[in-house]
Amino acid sequence: MISLLDYGAGNVRSLRNAIHALGFELTEIKRPEDILKAERLIFPGVGAFGAAMERLHRLGYVEPLKAYLAAGRPYLGICIGLQALFEGSDESPGVAGLGVIPGRIRRFDAPGLSVPHMGWNDVRVERDSPLFAGYAGEKLYFVHSYHAEPHAENADWRLATTDYGTPFLSAVQRGRVGAVQFHPEKSGAAGLRLLRHFLAGEEGGVPAAGRSACTEPTRFAKRVIACLDVRSNDAGDLVVTKGDQYDVRESGAVRNLGKPVELAERYYEEGADEITFLNITGFRDFPLADQPMLEVLKRTSERVFVPLTIGGGIRAFTDDSGRAYSALDVADEYFRSGADKISIGSDAVAAVEAYLARGGVKDGSTAIEQIAAVYGNQAVVISIDPRRVYVDSPEATRHAVVETATPGPNGERYGWFQCTVKGGREGRDVDVVELARACEALGAGEILLNSIDRDGTGAGFDLELIGQVRAAVSIPVIASSGAGCVEHFAEVFAATGVEAALAAGIFHRREVPIQAVKSYLREQGIEIRS
């Protein structure tokens, strides 16, 4: 029997779904004594090293887990389940790890590269292991800010390495104890194959083919993301829709471009690197009552094995009975329902306004800080909805301006990008650079950068906007709004260096297939996942 050590952080539903999809049964670790009874143990998770170890101690899991590992019994750690094997982490000074593998976990310090390391990369399998039997060099999905360094003291654990500015341990194994930094349950068919090898008892024993012939540096891929705006139509059914400059109605009715779960599954099969749901239903005043959207997440995670992001209504609120819920409570429910990342929009603007009013002092009160503290900054995406404001000169505003190749209505050559709230209906006195930098400081791990001016136009991404934000932050940026053809994707990657590009309507209407985008990017020499 396979036992899952769910310590309460991260999207474990997707791993459960992957195990069930592969035809295996699963039992849950509920008490410390269950660990030593396990025949095969999986320890998954995302989030902060210190929070993970604190929960393991609080649940009484640390000592039985150490005993299980010392006995060399079958173990597969995923992400935090790998990092916890080490002696400690720079992420949480003073917090001891399990101490099974010599060394500390270090933060990436890669000039010119965004942190977190978020997306699809290769692995170099450096010795034979049944875990990697059949591995043909496919890219696998990583999402982490800290990494394990390979060195002489842990050489006997070294199974595979990956490059991101510096080589790091992407897989370790000694005997039947193994762990991977990537997420097999989010790595499509290649990840599911590795997971099956462990579940079937093939992680140790007789060596099998799997050593990579590649000794070249691994190559990090650009991501192509499919976005689904989900809301109730006038009949009360959840549908995927798409707006033109945020207007989702056509001839008075909500545009209906398909059913959310079916479209998400189609995009997974067509090669989307991630799926993003933006929840624009009428439940935003009471998001935990939005059972239809939660059900969409649950059903999608049963069929789609790439990362899922959900945005909409992730904030503190009080229900009709007077019970108060924190933004973390809402995020918890989304993660339990199948989300890997959550996206915060208007409430991020309010958080930044308060942060700036305090003189740039963090107080732990914002949704960004609270969620990042438990799940890690890689789980927090900030969705920004900016619009252009033209000015005659840089001196005409305190905001960060660009000199534009698209003059304003009166010939203005400069402009700044104003952040908006309430679906673009209300502008705030915060520019996009201020917002992005403040959100990074508060703990966000990624920026989803929309454009009200380009939304639904098919005129291409706003390169001036995207370039300004990409240069302002060190976390990954997703370009959104305006894609109309395959050339636009290559253009935004080449001109701005963003890590990902997102589109919606052109995919929904089959005007531009995802594989056509990827084929064109490959022809242009841009690294992508096949």
C-alpha positions in Angstrom: 0.0 0.0 0.0 1.2 3.5 -0.9 1.0 6.0 2.0 0.9 9.8 1.6 2.4 12.1 4.1 0.2 15.2 3.8 1.4 17.7 6.3 -1.2 20.3 5.2 0.5 22.6 2.8 0.3 22.7 -1.0 -1.8 21.0 -3.7 -1.8 17.4 -2.7 -5.0 16.7 -4.5 -3.2 16.6 -7.8 -0.8 14.0 -6.6 -3.7 11.9 -5.2 -5.4 12.2 -8.6 -2.2 11.2 -10.5 -1.8 8.1 -8.3 -5.4 7.1 -8.8 -5.1 7.8 -12.6 -2.2 5.4 -12.7 -4.4 2.7 -11.1 -2.9 2.6 -7.5 -4.7 2.8 -4.2 -3.6 5.3 -1.6 -3.8 5.6 2.2 -3.2 8.7 4.3 -0.8 9.1 7.2 -3.0 10.3 10.0 -0.8 9.5 13.1 2.9 9.3 13.7 2.8 5.5 14.1 1.3 5.2 10.6 4.7 6.2 9.1 6.5 3.1 10.3 3.6 1.0 9.1 3.9 2.3 5.6 5.0 0.0 2.8 5.9 2.9 0.4 5.9 6.5 1.6 5.4 9.7 -0.5 6.2 13.1 1.0 5.1 15.9 -1.3 4.6 19.6 -0.8 5.4 23.1 -1.7 6.0 26.1 0.6 8.5 27.4 3.1 11.1 25.1 4.6 10.5 26.4 8.1 6.7 26.1 7.9 7.0 22.5 6.7 9.4 21.4 9.4 7.3 23.2 12.1 4.2 21.2 11.0 6.1 17.9 10.9 7.3 18.6 14.5 3.8 19.7 15.6 2.2 16.5 14.2 4.9 14.3 15.8 6.1 13.1 12.4 9.8 13.9 12.6 11.2 11.0 14.7 9.2 8.2 13.0 10.1 9.7 9.6 13.8 9.7 10.5 13.5 6.1 11.6 11.8 5.1 8.4 14.5 6.8 6.3 17.3 5.3 8.4 15.9 1.9 7.7 16.2 2.6 3.9 12.6 1.9 3.3 10.9 3.0 0.0 10.4 6.8 0.0 9.7 9.4 -2.7 10.1 13.0 -1.7 8.8 15.8 -4.0 10.0 19.4 -3.8 9.9 20.1 -0.1 10.1 16.4 0.4 13.6 16.5 -1.1 14.7 19.7 0.6 13.6 18.4 4.1 16.1 15.6 3.8 19.0 18.0 4.1 20.5 19.5 7.3 18.9 22.9 6.9 17.9 25.8 4.6 18.9 29.4 4.1 15.2 30.0 3.8 14.7 29.3 7.5 17.9 29.9 9.4 18.0 28.0 12.7 15.5 25.4 11.6 16.9 21.9 11.3 16.0 19.6 8.5 15.8 15.8 8.8 19.6 15.6 8.3 19.6 12.5 6.1 21.7 14.1 3.4 24.7 16.3 4.1 24.4 20.0 3.1 22.2 23.0 3.2 19.5 24.3 0.9 20.6 27.6 -0.7 18.7 30.4 -2.5 19.2 30.8 -6.2 21.6 33.6 -6.9 21.6 33.7 -10.7 22.2 37.1 -12.3 19.8 37.7 -15.1 17.5 34.9 -14.2 14.2 35.2 -12.4 13.6 33.6 -9.0 11.6 31.4 -8.4 12.9 28.9 -10.9 9.4 28.3 -12.3 8.7 26.3 -15.4 9.9 23.5 -17.5 13.6 22.4 -17.5 15.7 19.3 -18.4 17.4 17.0 -16.1 20.8 15.2 -16.5 20.4 11.7 -15.2 24.0 10.9 -14.0 23.6 7.2 -13.1 21.2 4.4 -13.9 18.0 4.3 -11.9 14.7 2.5 -12.4 13.0 5.8 -11.5 14.2 7.2 -14.8 13.6 4.1 -16.9 12.3 5.2 -20.3 13.2 8.9 -19.7 13.9 10.4 -23.1 15.0 13.9 -22.2 11.5 15.4 -21.7 11.3 18.6 -19.8 9.9 18.4 -16.3 8.1 21.1 -14.2 10.0 22.9 -11.4 8.8 25.6 -9.0 11.2 26.6 -6.3 13.4 29.5 -5.0 15.9 27.3 -3.1 18.0 24.4 -4.2 20.3 21.6 -3.1 23.9 22.0 -4.1 25.8 19.0 -5.3 29.2 18.5 -3.5 31.5 15.8 -2.4 29.7 15.1 0.9 26.5 14.2 -0.9 28.0 12.6 -4.0 26.6 9.1 -3.1 23.0 10.6 -3.2 23.5 12.4 -6.6 21.1 11.0 -9.2 20.3 13.9 -11.5 21.2 17.6 -11.9 19.7 20.6 -13.6 21.1 24.0 -14.5 19.6 27.3 -13.5 22.5 29.7 -13.3 24.3 27.0 -11.4 23.9 23.2 -11.3 21.6 21.9 -8.6 20.4 18.5 -7.5 17.1 17.8 -9.3 17.0 14.1 -8.1 18.7 12.2 -5.3 18.6 8.5 -4.4 20.4 6.0 -2.3 19.0 2.5 -2.2 15.2 2.8 -2.0 15.2 6.3 -0.6 14.8 8.9 -3.4 13.5 12.4 -4.0 13.0 14.9 -6.8 12.9 18.7 -6.9 10.5 18.8 -9.8 6.8 17.9 -9.6 6.1 14.6 -11.4 2.4 15.0 -10.9 2.6 18.3 -12.8 5.0 17.1 -15.5 2.7 15.5 -18.0 3.3 12.0 -19.3 7.0 12.0 -18.4 6.3 12.8 -14.8 3.5 10.2 -14.5 5.9 7.6 -15.9 8.5 8.3 -13.2 5.7 8.2 -10.6 4.5 4.9 -11.9 8.0 3.4 -11.5 8.0 4.3 -7.8 4.4 3.2 -7.2 5.1 -0.2 -8.8 8.2 -0.8 -6.6 10.8 -0.1 -9.2 12.7 2.7 -7.4 15.6 0.6 -6.3 17.2 -2.8 -6.8 18.3 -3.8 -10.2 19.5 -0.8 -12.3 17.5 0.0 -15.4 18.2 2.2 -18.4 17.7 5.9 -17.7 21.1 7.6 -17.7 21.0 10.7 -19.8 23.5 10.8 -22.7 23.4 14.6 -22.5 26.3 16.4 -20.8 25.4 19.8 -22.1 23.8 22.4 -19.9 20.1 21.9 -19.4 17.8 24.5 -21.1 14.9 26.3 -19.4 11.8 26.6 -21.6 9.5 29.5 -22.2 5.9 28.8 -21.2 2.7 29.0 -23.2 -0.3 29.4 -21.0 -4.0 29.0 -21.8 -6.3 31.3 -19.8 -9.9 30.6 -19.1 -12.1 33.5 -17.8 -15.0 31.7 -16.0 -18.3 33.2 -15.0 -22.0 32.4 -14.7 -24.0 33.2 -17.8 -27.5 34.6 -17.7 -28.9 31.1 -17.2 -26.7 30.5 -14.2 -24.3 28.0 -15.9 -20.5 28.3 -15.5 -19.0 29.1 -18.9 -15.7 30.2 -20.4 -16.0 33.7 -21.8 -13.7 36.3 -23.2 -14.0 40.1 -23.2 -12.9 42.8 -25.5 -11.2 45.4 -23.3 -12.9 43.5 -20.4 -16.4 43.6 -21.8 -17.6 40.0 -21.9 -21.1 40.6 -23.4 -22.0 40.4 -27.0 -25.5 41.4 -28.2 -26.4 41.7 -24.5 -25.5 38.2 -23.5 -22.4 36.7 -21.9 -20.1 35.2 -24.6 -20.1 31.4 -24.2 -16.9 29.9 -25.5 -17.2 26.5 -23.9 -17.2 24.5 -20.6 -14.3 25.1 -18.3 -13.3 21.5 -17.5 -13.6 20.3 -21.2 -11.6 23.3 -22.5 -8.9 22.8 -19.8 -8.5 19.1 -20.7 -8.3 20.0 -24.4 -5.5 22.5 -23.8 -3.6 20.0 -21.7 -3.8 17.5 -24.6 -2.7 20.2 -27.1 0.4 21.0 -25.1 -0.4 24.0 -22.9 2.3 24.4 -20.2 -0.1 25.7 -17.6 -3.8 26.4 -17.3 -5.1 29.6 -15.6 -8.7 30.0 -14.4 -9.8 33.6 -13.7 -13.0 33.4 -11.7 -15.2 36.3 -12.6 -18.5 34.8 -11.3 -20.9 36.6 -9.0 -19.6 34.7 -5.9 -16.7 37.1 -5.3 -18.3 38.5 -2.2 -18.4 35.0 -0.7 -15.8 32.9 -2.6 -16.0 29.9 -0.3 -19.7 29.5 -1.3 -18.6 29.2 -5.0 -19.1 25.4 -5.1 -19.4 25.3 -8.9 -15.9 26.9 -9.3 -14.4 24.7 -6.6 -15.9 21.7 -8.5 -14.3 22.9 -11.7 -10.9 22.9 -10.0 -11.5 19.4 -8.5 -12.6 17.9 -11.8 -9.9 19.6 -13.8 -7.1 18.3 -11.5 -8.4 14.8 -12.1 -7.6 15.0 -15.8 -5.0 17.7 -16.2 -1.4 17.1 -15.0 0.2 20.5 -15.6 0.1 23.4 -13.2 -3.3 25.1 -12.4 -3.7 28.7 -11.3 -6.9 30.2 -10.0 -7.7 33.9 -9.5 -10.7 35.7 -8.2 -12.0 36.5 -4.7 -8.9 35.5 -2.8 -9.2 38.0 0.1 -10.5 38.3 3.7 -14.3 38.5 4.1 -17.1 37.9 6.5 -20.0 35.7 5.7 -23.7 36.4 6.4 -23.5 34.8 9.8 -20.7 37.1 10.9 -17.9 34.5 10.7 -14.6 36.0 9.5 -12.4 34.3 7.0 -8.8 35.3 6.1 -7.4 35.3 2.6 -5.3 32.4 3.7 -8.5 30.5 4.6 -9.8 31.1 1.0 -6.5 30.1 -0.5 -6.4 26.9 1.6 -9.7 25.8 0.0 -8.5 26.6 -3.5 -5.3 24.6 -2.9 -7.3 21.7 -1.4 -9.5 21.8 -4.5 -6.6 21.4 -6.9 -4.9 24.8 -7.5 -1.1 25.0 -7.6 -1.0 28.8 -7.5 -3.5 31.5 -6.6 -3.7 34.9 -8.3 -4.6 38.1 -6.5 -5.8 41.1 -8.4 -7.6 44.2 -7.0 -6.7 43.2 -3.4 -3.1 43.4 -4.3 -3.5 47.0 -5.2 -5.1 47.8 -1.8 -2.3 45.9 -0.1 0.3 47.9 -1.9 -1.4 51.2 -1.2 -1.3 50.3 2.5 2.3 49.1 2.3 3.4 52.3 0.6 1.5 54.4 3.2 3.5 52.7 5.9 6.7 53.7 4.2 7.4 50.3 2.7 7.1 48.4 6.0 5.7 44.9 6.0 3.4 44.0 8.9 2.2 40.5 7.9 -1.4 41.6 7.4 -1.7 41.3 3.6 -2.9 38.2 1.8 0.4 38.1 -0.1 2.4 37.8 3.0 0.1 35.3 4.8 -0.2 32.9 1.8 3.5 33.1 0.9 4.5 32.4 4.5 2.7 29.1 4.4 2.8 28.0 0.8 5.9 29.8 -0.4 6.2 32.8 -2.7 6.0 30.6 -5.8 2.3 30.0 -5.0 1.3 33.7 -5.1 0.7 35.3 -8.5 -0.2 39.0 -8.8 -2.6 39.8 -11.7 -2.2 43.4 -12.7 -4.7 45.3 -14.9 -3.0 48.5 -16.1 -4.1 51.1 -18.7 -2.1 53.8 -20.4 -2.2 57.4 -19.2 -0.5 59.8 -21.6 1.6 62.8 -20.5 3.5 65.5 -22.3 6.8 64.9 -20.5 8.3 62.7 -17.8 8.2 65.8 -15.5 4.4 65.9 -15.8 3.9 63.0 -13.4 5.6 61.3 -10.4 5.0 57.9 -12.0 7.4 55.8 -14.0 7.0 56.7 -17.7 8.0 55.2 -21.0 8.7 57.0 -24.2 6.2 55.5 -26.5 6.1 54.6 -30.1 2.3 54.9 -30.0 1.6 58.6 -29.4 -1.4 59.7 -27.5 -4.5 61.4 -28.9 -2.9 64.8 -28.7 0.5 63.6 -29.9 1.9 62.8 -26.4 5.2 61.0 -26.6 5.2 59.7 -23.0 2.9 57.7 -20.8 2.7 55.7 -17.6 0.7 52.6 -16.8 -2.0 53.1 -14.2 -3.1 50.2 -12.0 -6.9 49.6 -11.9 -9.3 47.6 -9.7 -12.8 46.2 -10.0 -12.1 44.7 -13.4 -10.5 47.8 -14.8 -13.4 50.1 -13.9 -11.5 52.2 -11.3 -8.1 53.6 -11.7 -5.7 54.1 -8.7 -2.8 56.5 -8.1 -0.3 53.6 -8.3 1.8 52.8 -11.4 2.6 49.3 -12.6 6.3 49.5 -11.5 5.4 50.6 -8.0 2.9 47.8 -7.8 5.1 45.0 -9.2 8.1 46.0 -7.0 6.0 46.3 -3.8 4.3 42.9 -4.5 7.7 41.3 -4.9 8.8 42.8 -1.6 5.6 41.5 0.1 6.4 38.0 -1.1 4.7 37.4 -4.4 6.5 35.0 -6.8 5.1 35.9 -10.2 3.4 38.7 -12.1 0.6 38.1 -14.5 0.7 41.3 -16.6 -2.5 42.2 -18.4 -3.3 45.2 -20.6 -6.7 46.9 -20.7 -5.7 48.7 -23.9 -4.7 45.5 -25.7 -7.2 43.1 -24.3 -9.1 41.3 -27.1 -7.5 43.4 -29.9 -5.3 40.8 -31.5 -2.8 43.7 -32.1 0.0 42.0 -30.1 1.4 42.2 -26.6 2.2 45.7 -25.2 5.9 45.4 -25.4 6.5 48.8 -23.8 4.4 47.9 -20.7 5.9 44.4 -20.5 9.5 45.5 -20.9 9.1 48.1 -18.2 7.8 45.6 -15.7 10.3 42.8 -16.7 13.2 45.3 -16.0 11.7 46.3 -12.7 11.4 43.0 -10.9 13.4 39.8 -10.4 10.4 37.4 -10.2 8.9 35.8 -13.3 6.5 37.8 -15.5 3.7 36.4 -17.7 2.8 38.5 -20.7 -1.0 38.7 -21.3 -3.5 40.6 -23.5 -3.3 41.2 -27.3 -2.0 38.0 -28.8 -3.4 37.5 -32.3 -0.9 35.3 -34.2 2.1 33.1 -33.6 4.5 35.9 -34.4 3.3 37.8 -31.4 4.6 35.1 -29.0 8.0 35.1 -30.5 8.1 38.9 -30.5 7.3 39.2 -26.8 9.8 36.6 -25.7 12.6 38.1 -27.9 11.9 41.7 -27.1 11.2 41.6 -23.3 12.7 38.3 -21.9 9.5 37.4 -20.1 9.3 33.8 -18.9 5.8 33.1 -20.2 3.0 34.3 -22.5 -0.7 33.8 -22.0 -3.6 33.9 -24.4 -7.3 33.1 -24.2 -9.7 34.0 -27.1 -7.4 32.9 -30.0 -7.1 29.5 -28.3 -10.8 29.2 -27.4 -11.9 30.0 -31.0 -9.2 27.8 -32.5 -7.8 30.7 -34.5 -4.3 29.9 -33.3 -3.6 26.4 -32.0 -1.2 26.0 -29.1 1.0 23.6 -31.1 1.2 26.2 -33.9 2.6 28.6 -31.4 5.1 26.1 -30.2 6.2 25.0 -33.6 6.8 28.6 -34.6 8.8 29.4 -31.4 10.9 26.3 -32.1 11.6 27.5 -35.6 12.7 30.8 -34.2 15.2 29.1 -31.9 13.2 29.8 -28.7 13.4 26.9 -26.2 10.0 25.4 -25.5 8.5 22.1 -24.1 7.5 19.8 -26.9 
